[in-house]
Amino acid sequence: MSKRDYYEVLGVEKGADAKAIKSAYRKLAMKYHPDQNPDDAEAEAKFKEVGEAYSVLSDEQKRSAYDRMGHAAFQQGGGAGAGGFGARGGASAADFADIFEQVFGDAFGMGGGRRGGRRNGPARGSDLRYDMDITLEEAFHGKDATIQVPTTVSCDHCGGDGAEPGTSVTTCETCSGVGRIRRTQGFFTMEQTCPTCGGRGSYVETPCTKCDGVGNVRERRELRVQIPPGVEDGMRIRLAGEGEAGSRGGPRGDLYIFVSVRGHEIFERDGPNLYCRAPVPMTTAALGGTIEAPTIDGGKVSIKVPEGTQTGERMRLRQKGMARLNTGGARGDMYVEFFVETPRRMTDRQKELLEEFCEISGDGCHPESDGFLGKVKRFWEDVRGEDDDGRRTQ
């Protein structure tokens, strides 16, 4: 039976680029893969067919020969030379396994990469996390701190290779130092971790007495950490190369400092701005005056309270808020919110004076109260259905 055109097999045009050819192969290979179609001879045949087509069209030299001569380019004596598939022009099971692995890699647990690649090279160490709790004042000024972090470091007794000094590390004979072994079943090749060395590619006959052959030991490291001014709650600071030690000479991981800023009894923070609620005596709010308020830098500021100040009114103090992160000294603003404090535990004389004040207060002394009472009166009239003379309307 004659072979189908390779472009037809993959469902692409003759001028398709490499990306389109690879994409078409991926879809068809997944569709007809034996794992997806167990005991299906037709699907197995199509899987081989698309693998053969891809192996030709994905190779520039083979594709050029195929475009000139068709299938004859890969038949015995067809002129393709070493570019053909085996002695009889057919692709081997290993060919298809390699093609599938190169295209799909780790998606099928084969580790990716080409056959024979080393799996037991240096490995990067793990990242570490450290939680740091600071005050709002420390967040404003910044902080230099010394912390102790439990981590792993390379064993100084064996130099990190896990072997007792004077002994050597032996290459694993089962996997020839690769760390993984392959088993071929028909046209499909499976790869797994070497059971002898556990994927390391080597082993030590005499383990280090200090690290038990691991190559790393645990200890507490002391580090200097600089928290920049303006840091906010929940921010993360990365210290490159301060994490766990890598294995087999690999680089260290990173250390991440997670900052938590404690609440404050005076200030509330919103980004670079601060909010402070300041009590104002009733007389000061009515007559006007000044009060003093603290600032986050440890100072204080005198604030003018306008005559007739009401609860909830705010005063903005520019550049009195938090330091802005990485801006070279710029600061946010501070907002002082007034709340008028009503006197308590008054003497008889004080009460007498307040009653006298109420008696002599004329119109316009309490505009908010007068306005509210007017609205309430109109509301009741609408509910009762009364006219301006108090008579009930029909």
C-alpha positions as CSV (number, residue, x, y, z in Angstrom):
1,M,0.0,0.0,0.0
2,S,1.4,3.4,-1.0
3,K,2.2,5.9,1.7
4,R,0.2,9.1,2.2
5,D,1.8,12.5,1.6
6,Y,3.5,13.6,4.8
7,Y,1.9,17.1,4.6
8,E,-1.5,15.4,4.3
9,V,-0.7,13.2,7.3
10,L,-0.1,16.2,9.5
11,G,-2.8,18.3,7.9
12,V,-0.6,21.2,7.0
13,E,0.2,23.1,3.8
14,K,3.4,22.4,1.9
15,G,4.7,25.8,2.8
16,A,4.0,25.5,6.5
17,D,6.6,26.8,8.9
18,A,8.3,24.7,11.6
19,K,6.0,26.1,14.3
20,A,2.9,25.0,12.4
21,I,4.3,21.6,11.7
22,K,5.2,21.0,15.4
23,S,1.8,22.2,16.6
24,A,0.1,19.8,14.2
25,Y,2.2,16.9,15.3
26,R,1.5,17.7,19.0
27,K,-2.2,17.5,18.5
28,L,-2.2,14.3,16.4
29,A,0.4,12.6,18.6
30,M,-1.7,13.3,21.7
31,K,-4.8,12.1,19.9
32,Y,-3.4,8.8,18.7
33,H,-0.9,8.1,21.6
34,P,-1.1,4.4,22.8
35,D,-1.8,5.5,26.3
36,Q,-4.9,7.3,25.1
37,N,-6.0,4.4,22.9
38,P,-5.0,1.1,24.6
39,D,-5.3,-2.0,22.4
40,D,-6.3,0.1,19.3
41,A,-4.2,-1.1,16.4
42,E,-5.5,1.6,14.1
43,A,-4.6,4.4,16.5
44,E,-1.1,2.8,16.9
45,A,-0.6,2.8,13.2
46,K,-1.6,6.4,12.9
47,F,0.7,7.4,15.8
48,K,3.6,5.8,13.9
49,E,2.5,7.5,10.7
50,V,2.4,11.0,12.2
51,G,5.7,10.4,14.0
52,E,7.3,9.4,10.7
53,A,5.9,12.4,8.9
54,Y,7.1,14.8,11.6
55,S,10.6,13.3,11.7
56,V,11.0,14.2,8.1
57,L,9.2,17.6,7.9
58,S,10.9,18.8,11.1
59,D,14.4,18.3,9.7
60,E,15.4,20.8,7.0
61,Q,17.6,18.5,5.0
62,K,15.1,15.6,5.0
63,R,12.2,18.0,4.2
64,S,14.2,19.4,1.3
65,A,14.9,15.9,-0.1
66,Y,11.2,14.9,0.4
67,D,10.0,18.1,-1.4
68,R,12.2,17.2,-4.4
69,M,11.8,13.4,-4.6
70,G,8.8,12.5,-2.4
71,H,9.0,9.1,-0.5
72,A,11.6,7.8,-3.0
73,A,14.1,10.0,-1.2
74,F,14.1,7.6,1.8
75,Q,13.9,4.3,0.0
76,Q,16.9,2.2,-0.5
77,G,19.1,3.9,-3.1
78,G,16.9,6.9,-3.1
79,G,19.7,9.4,-2.7
80,A,19.0,10.6,0.9
81,G,22.1,8.9,2.3
82,A,22.4,9.1,6.0
83,G,19.2,11.1,6.2
84,G,17.0,7.9,5.7
85,F,15.3,5.8,8.4
86,G,17.4,2.7,9.0
87,A,18.4,0.1,6.5
88,R,14.9,-0.5,5.0
89,G,13.7,3.1,5.1
90,G,11.4,2.6,8.1
91,A,11.6,4.6,11.4
92,S,12.6,2.7,14.5
93,A,10.8,2.6,17.8
94,A,13.7,4.6,19.4
95,D,13.3,7.3,16.7
96,F,9.6,7.9,17.6
97,A,10.4,7.9,21.3
98,D,13.0,10.5,20.9
99,I,10.7,12.7,18.7
100,F,7.9,12.4,21.2
101,E,10.2,13.3,24.1
102,Q,11.7,16.3,22.4
103,V,8.3,17.7,21.6
104,F,6.4,16.9,24.9
105,G,9.3,16.8,27.5
106,D,8.1,16.7,31.1
107,A,4.5,16.5,30.2
108,F,4.9,12.7,30.1
109,G,7.4,12.5,33.0
110,M,10.4,12.0,30.6
111,G,12.3,14.9,32.0
112,G,12.7,16.7,28.6
113,G,15.9,17.2,26.8
114,R,17.8,14.8,24.6
115,R,18.8,11.3,25.3
116,G,21.7,10.9,27.6
117,G,21.4,14.4,29.3
118,R,22.7,14.5,32.9
119,R,20.1,14.8,35.6
120,N,22.5,14.9,38.6
121,G,24.1,18.3,38.2
122,P,24.2,21.1,40.7
123,A,20.8,21.9,42.2
124,R,19.7,25.3,43.5
125,G,18.9,25.5,47.2
126,S,15.4,26.2,48.6
127,D,14.2,29.7,49.4
128,L,13.6,30.7,53.0
129,R,11.0,32.9,54.7
130,Y,11.5,35.1,57.8
131,D,8.7,37.1,59.4
132,M,9.7,40.4,60.9
133,D,7.4,42.5,63.2
134,I,8.2,46.2,63.4
135,T,6.6,49.4,64.8
136,L,5.2,52.2,62.8
137,E,8.1,54.4,64.0
138,E,10.6,51.9,62.7
139,A,8.7,51.7,59.4
140,F,9.1,55.5,59.2
141,H,12.8,55.7,60.0
142,G,13.9,52.4,58.6
143,K,15.6,49.7,60.7
144,D,18.9,47.8,60.8
145,A,18.4,44.5,62.4
146,T,20.4,41.3,63.1
147,I,18.4,38.2,62.7
148,Q,19.1,34.5,63.1
149,V,17.9,32.2,60.4
150,P,17.8,28.4,60.6
151,T,19.2,27.1,57.3
152,T,21.5,24.6,55.7
153,V,25.1,25.3,54.7
154,S,27.6,23.2,52.9
155,C,29.4,20.8,55.1
156,D,32.9,22.1,55.9
157,H,34.1,18.6,56.8
158,C,33.6,17.0,53.4
159,G,33.4,20.1,51.3
160,G,29.8,19.4,50.3
161,D,30.3,16.1,48.4
162,G,29.2,13.9,51.3
163,A,32.3,11.7,51.3
164,E,34.5,11.3,54.3
165,P,37.8,13.1,53.7
166,G,40.3,10.7,52.2
167,T,37.6,8.7,50.3
168,S,36.0,9.5,46.9
169,V,32.6,9.7,45.3
170,T,31.9,6.7,43.0
171,T,30.0,7.1,39.7
172,C,26.9,4.9,39.7
173,E,27.4,2.0,37.3
174,T,23.7,1.4,36.9
175,C,23.0,4.7,35.2
176,S,26.6,5.6,34.2
177,G,26.3,8.8,36.3
178,V,23.2,10.1,34.5
179,G,20.8,9.6,37.5
180,R,18.1,8.1,35.3
181,I,17.6,4.9,33.4
182,R,15.4,4.0,30.4
183,R,13.3,1.1,29.5
184,T,12.0,0.5,25.9
185,Q,8.7,-1.3,25.3
186,G,8.0,-1.6,21.6
187,F,8.2,1.9,20.1
188,F,7.7,3.7,23.4
189,T,10.6,4.5,25.8
190,M,10.0,5.1,29.6
191,E,12.5,6.9,31.8
192,Q,12.7,6.7,35.6
193,T,15.0,7.6,38.5
194,C,17.9,5.3,38.9
195,P,17.0,3.0,41.8
196,T,20.7,2.4,42.8
197,C,21.8,6.1,43.3
198,G,18.4,7.7,43.8
199,G,19.0,10.1,40.9
200,R,22.3,11.5,42.1
201,G,24.4,9.7,39.5
202,S,26.9,8.8,42.2
203,Y,27.2,7.5,45.7
204,V,29.7,7.5,48.5
205,E,31.0,4.3,50.0
206,T,32.2,6.1,53.2
207,P,29.7,8.8,54.1
208,C,30.9,11.9,55.9
209,T,30.8,11.5,59.7
210,K,29.5,15.1,60.1
211,C,26.7,15.3,57.5
212,D,26.0,11.5,57.1
213,G,26.7,11.8,53.4
214,V,24.2,14.5,52.7
215,G,26.8,17.2,51.9
216,N,24.8,19.9,53.9
217,V,24.4,20.5,57.6
218,R,21.8,22.7,59.5
219,E,22.8,25.7,61.5
220,R,21.6,29.1,62.5
221,R,23.0,31.9,60.5
222,E,23.2,35.5,61.7
223,L,22.4,38.1,59.1
224,R,22.2,41.9,59.0
225,V,19.0,43.1,57.5
226,Q,18.2,46.7,56.5
227,I,14.6,47.7,56.4
228,P,14.2,50.8,54.2
229,P,12.2,53.9,55.4
230,G,8.6,53.8,54.2
231,V,8.2,50.0,54.2
232,E,4.5,49.0,54.3
233,D,2.7,46.2,56.1
234,G,2.9,42.9,54.1
235,M,5.9,44.0,51.9
236,R,8.5,41.4,51.0
237,I,12.3,42.0,51.0
238,R,14.5,39.6,49.0
239,L,18.0,38.8,50.1
240,A,19.6,37.0,47.1
241,G,21.8,34.0,47.9
242,E,20.9,33.8,51.6
243,G,18.6,30.8,51.5
244,E,19.3,27.1,51.8
245,A,22.6,25.8,50.4
246,G,22.4,24.1,47.0
247,S,23.2,20.4,46.5
248,R,26.2,19.1,44.6
249,G,27.8,22.6,44.5
250,G,24.6,24.3,43.3
251,P,23.8,28.0,44.1
252,R,22.1,29.0,47.3
253,G,18.4,29.9,47.4
254,D,17.1,33.3,48.5
255,L,15.8,34.6,51.8
256,Y,12.5,36.6,51.8
257,I,11.8,38.9,54.7
258,F,8.0,39.4,55.2
259,V,7.4,42.7,57.1
260,S,4.5,43.2,59.4
261,V,3.9,46.7,60.8
262,R,2.1,46.9,64.1
263,G,-0.8,49.2,64.7
264,H,-0.3,52.5,66.5
265,E,-2.3,54.0,69.4
266,I,-2.3,57.5,67.9
267,F,-1.9,57.2,64.1
268,E,-3.7,55.3,61.4
269,R,-1.8,54.7,58.2
270,D,-3.1,54.7,54.6
271,G,-0.1,54.3,52.3
272,P,2.2,57.3,52.8
273,N,-0.5,59.3,54.7
274,L,-1.2,59.4,58.4
275,Y,-4.5,60.2,60.2
276,C,-4.7,61.4,63.8
277,R,-7.9,62.1,65.7
278,A,-7.5,65.0,68.1
279,P,-9.9,66.1,70.8
280,V,-10.8,69.8,71.0
281,P,-12.4,71.4,74.1
282,M,-15.9,72.8,73.4
283,T,-14.8,76.3,74.3
284,T,-11.8,76.1,72.0
285,A,-13.9,74.8,69.2
286,A,-16.5,77.6,69.7
287,L,-14.1,80.5,70.2
288,G,-11.1,79.3,68.2
289,G,-7.6,78.6,69.5
290,T,-4.7,76.3,69.1
291,I,-3.9,72.7,70.1
292,E,-0.7,70.6,69.8
293,A,-0.5,67.3,68.0
294,P,2.4,64.8,67.8
295,T,4.2,63.8,64.5
296,I,5.5,60.4,63.6
297,D,9.1,61.7,63.6
298,G,8.8,62.3,67.4
299,G,8.1,66.1,67.2
300,K,5.0,68.1,67.7
301,V,3.1,70.7,65.7
302,S,0.9,73.6,66.7
303,I,-2.5,73.5,65.0
304,K,-4.8,76.5,64.7
305,V,-8.4,75.6,65.4
306,P,-10.8,77.9,63.6
307,E,-13.7,79.5,65.4
308,G,-16.8,77.4,65.2
309,T,-14.9,74.1,64.4
310,Q,-17.2,71.1,64.2
311,T,-16.6,67.4,64.9
312,G,-15.3,65.6,61.8
313,E,-13.5,68.6,60.2
314,R,-10.0,67.9,59.1
315,M,-6.7,69.9,58.9
316,R,-4.1,68.8,56.4
317,L,-0.4,69.0,57.3
318,R,1.8,68.6,54.3
319,Q,4.9,66.5,54.4
320,K,4.2,65.3,58.0
321,G,3.2,61.7,57.0
322,M,5.2,58.6,56.4
323,A,8.4,58.4,54.4
324,R,7.7,57.4,50.8
325,L,9.6,54.3,49.9
326,N,12.7,54.8,47.7
327,T,12.1,58.5,47.0
328,G,15.0,60.0,48.8
329,G,13.2,61.7,51.8
330,A,9.8,62.6,50.3
331,R,6.9,62.2,52.7
332,G,3.2,61.9,52.7
333,D,0.7,64.1,54.5
334,M,-0.8,64.0,57.9
335,Y,-4.5,64.7,58.5
336,V,-5.7,65.8,61.9
337,E,-9.4,65.2,62.4
338,F,-11.1,67.2,65.2
339,F,-13.8,65.9,67.5
340,V,-15.4,68.4,69.9
341,E,-15.3,67.2,73.5
342,T,-18.4,68.0,75.6
343,P,-17.5,68.7,79.2
344,R,-18.4,66.2,81.9
345,R,-18.8,66.4,85.7
346,M,-19.6,70.2,85.6
347,T,-20.0,72.2,88.7
348,D,-23.3,74.0,89.5
349,R,-21.8,77.3,88.5
350,Q,-20.7,75.9,85.1
351,K,-24.2,74.5,84.5
352,E,-25.7,77.8,85.4
353,L,-23.5,79.6,82.9
354,L,-24.3,77.2,80.2
355,E,-28.1,77.6,80.9
356,E,-27.6,81.3,80.7
357,F,-25.8,80.9,77.4
358,C,-28.6,78.9,76.0
359,E,-31.2,81.6,77.1
360,I,-29.3,84.4,75.4
361,S,-28.4,82.5,72.3
362,G,-30.2,84.0,69.3
363,D,-30.9,82.9,65.8
364,G,-27.9,81.7,63.8
365,C,-26.0,80.5,66.9
366,H,-26.6,76.9,66.0
367,P,-27.3,76.8,62.3
368,E,-26.9,73.0,61.9
369,S,-29.4,72.3,64.7
370,D,-31.9,74.9,63.4
371,G,-31.7,73.5,59.9
372,F,-32.2,69.9,61.1
373,L,-35.2,70.9,63.3
374,G,-36.7,72.6,60.3
375,K,-36.4,69.5,58.2
376,V,-37.9,67.3,61.0
377,K,-40.9,69.6,61.2
378,R,-41.6,69.5,57.5
379,F,-41.2,65.7,57.6
380,W,-43.8,65.3,60.4
381,E,-46.2,67.6,58.5
382,D,-45.9,65.5,55.4
383,V,-46.6,62.3,57.4
384,R,-49.6,63.8,59.2
385,G,-50.9,65.6,56.2
386,E,-51.2,68.9,58.0
387,D,-51.1,72.4,56.4
388,D,-49.1,75.3,57.6
389,D,-51.9,76.2,60.1
390,G,-51.9,72.8,61.7
391,R,-55.1,71.7,60.1
392,R,-55.4,68.2,58.8
393,T,-55.8,68.1,55.0
394,Q,-58.2,65.8,53.1
